[in-house]
């Protein structure tokens, strides 16, 4: 099946990625032709018996208490802590920023050997998280707004402008506070209006001293969930228990979304970390160098090729400084034979891109994440640190319920393998060319399951899902496979007869009405007769009802046509070529995530393989 297409899938995928921002993707399959089980194993001290953190004097110290270890920053650096710090104007200068970090020094951690990066990264992560919260001020005069921006100096990503409206992310610096202090403000909705009369309204300090005035201004949701950070992939053969299954073990430690957000964005131009900029760029450059060294080699076929790929990935993970998070992805097939895929919504990550049926981050249930306790059940993670090993199927079930409102059965999930995707930045010659954003790698475990719900119902259920905002559109792909011309003709006749049965009630009604009106010509028809009047009225009612049903059916079919796609593959012809054509038809002129390409590709290969048997 797709096991024999290992090199073809990877080579084809990489050729497709040349025109997109995500330029790296690999599909990892086991070395044996067998079923796949992907197992997670929590291994916090995988790279050593101690880690590094900070003390109150901002000195780097060692610790071996891995019950408190999170790579980057602890989830205790949460929204309430950051909002309180912004309200207290603790990030106005470098000294106050370092004071905040000193009071919360044990929340920042890295591995031994990364000592020189710890304090700069602590400042960077703190400012990055603060970016998500702030206030909006409308100066009602774009000239004033421009003058204020000019007074600040160089462009700062923590300040965004739309006409006369300024959005101030995080905490304003001392220089910025002085400029804002020249005005007084009145509250209007979720914004503040600047007024020139200092005797009226509030001062800028009045606004910040009330922490209720500081709100989430970057997206709709932000919380620092606990994520598994991939450390190594290992293959284990289960010959003693089940020789038909090969297990891929993913060893991981804890990290947080706050760390991911910081490393996936570029905030190095913030004036409070100007003196740390060189070290921060060195931190990012080192990880990029590791990617270029180990992840850019061509794919080789066969068992040795798979083994070599896994070895190269593990060598990267061993030296990586990044948050290489684990995700769960699923191919869901409806009862009427549609593979579901979606288009990401405007405010979602990867807006506008084609995505698989279900996709999300695996998360670890952690008592230090306040959001988990306050959220609905579908937001509560299933990975536990108490168990020796964890399966990832329940995380996919949770994501399916959250995004699509669909009940999956964990015991019926089948696993394809692991899809690794991300960006390998090119080597740059100068700092201005340095491409900061979206540098993490995703390790997506790809599953599949067919459910007993049709495509139309799935679309209806998605509209009331908790995370319905993830997808703006749901699409379905129906693949018709034929062994040859005779098989094609036979199935076309069967399909025609099925459609006749589906419309039999409408067709029967039409014929009945037609016979009734024809019979009027053969009898002495007169509306003067009351029984004839009743029959005629009933006939007209039936005609109207039938027409309404037919029109509704046509409208619904036309409405759904945009989201229903079909493909025909004849297995006696060049199936690989037809699969490529089908993929091009679906993905043409669309931006898509690499995991979506692989999910669609593997599904098509599987369908063709089953038809050939």
ZINOR-V664928 format. One record per helix or strand of 3 or more residues. SS is the DSSP state (h for helix, s for strand). FROM is the first residue (numbers start at 0). TO is the last residue. Records with the same first field share a line. If there is no record, write none. Layout:
SS->FROM-TO ; FROM-TO
This chain:
h->1-16 ; 65-67 ; 78-86 ; 93-102 ; 104-106 ; 114-129 ; 141-151 ; 173-179 ; 203-208 ; 210-212 ; 256-262 ; 270-293 ; 301-318 ; 369-373 ; 376-378 ; 392-403 ; 409-411 ; 430-432 ; 454-461 ; 467-469 ; 484-501 ; 503-519 ; 529-560 ; 574-586 ; 593-611
s->23-27 ; 34-41 ; 50-53 ; 59-62 ; 70-72 ; 107-110 ; 132-137 ; 158-161 ; 164-168 ; 183-187 ; 190-194 ; 225-236 ; 244-255 ; 324-332 ; 338-343 ; 353-355 ; 357-360 ; 413-421 ; 441-449 ; 470-481 ; 563-569
